[in-house]
């Protein structure tokens, strides 16, 4: 089957998200791709942890995420963008030290 289309507004939401993330010291994602659910998918490997996030306009300031690894455990859910970025920033700091 085919996935949902990613709109210009989805791309703009992802670009805004990434700009804020980079300003907060979060490294660039190792993979940026299209999600079959109609979102921009971002993947980071931070130390031994893998973080996956989907950003799109329809989530309205929230991020769907999946965490996996020894530091973060296995979790998934929908988080407020700012809360997600704070956790990512903390994880990035731990991974770089």
Secondary structure as UniProt FT lines:
FT   HELIX           8..23
FT   TURN            24..25
FT   STRAND          31..35
FT   TURN            36..38
FT   STRAND          39..46
FT   TURN            47..48
FT   STRAND          49..55
FT   HELIX           57..59
FT   STRAND          62..68
FT   TURN            70..72
FT   STRAND          75..80
FT   HELIX           81..96
//
